[in-house]
């Protein structure tokens, strides 16, 4: 199962569950992997050097938590 969304800057953010971990990739950045979804998301965003969230005044903590909650609900409902 794979989920796709976009950062506030419009960068594609792809997430999947793989071998008990969350795997995320933002744009052309490196893949991030963590047991915690919000950690994988924020690491993926930080690895995409074209995302500049601080310049737009975006609270990435809240934004990431909202995305993680939504994906986790969808994932829990699919099992």
N, C-alpha and C positions, 0 to 999 in steps of 0.2 A: 504494500500500500504506500502511496506517495501523495504528499500534499504540496501545493504550490501557492505562494502568495507573493506580494510585492512589498518592499520596504517603503516608507514614506517618500523616499527619493525616486521610487519607481524601479528599483533593482529587483530582479527575480530572486526569490528565496524558495529553495526546494528542500523538503524534509521527508525522510523515510525512516522506518524502523528496521533495524538490521542487527541480527545476532544479539538481541537484548539491549541494544543501545540506539540512541537517536542520532541520525546522520543528517547534517544540514550543509547546504552550499548556497552562498549568496553571489549572484552574478558569476564572474569568472574567478572568484576567490577560491582558496583552498577549502577542502571539505573539513568540517568540524564534527567531532564525535564525542558524545557524552551520555551517561546514563540519565542525566537530567535534561529535559527538552529545552528549557529556557537557557541553560548553559550552552547547549549546542547551537541554538539560534544566535545568541549574542556573540559567540566566538566566530561563527560563520560571517556575521555582519562585519565584525572587526577585521576579518581576513580579506574582505573585499575592499581594497584601498580606494575605490571610487565612491564609497558611501561616506558622506560627511554629515552625519546626523547632528552634530553639535552646532553647525552653522545655521540650521533651520530651527533651533530651539526645541528639538524633539526630545521627549522623555523616553529614551529607548528602554529603560527598565519597565515602565508601564506598558509600552507598546509590545515588548517581547512577552511579558506575562500574559497579556490578552491573547496573543497569537498562540502561545503555548497552551493556555486553558482551552481554547477552541479546538486545537488539534488533538489534545488529550481526550476531550469529550468525544470527538469523532472516532478516535482510535478505540476508546473503551466501548463505544456503541457498536463497533464493527465486529467485536470478538464474540 
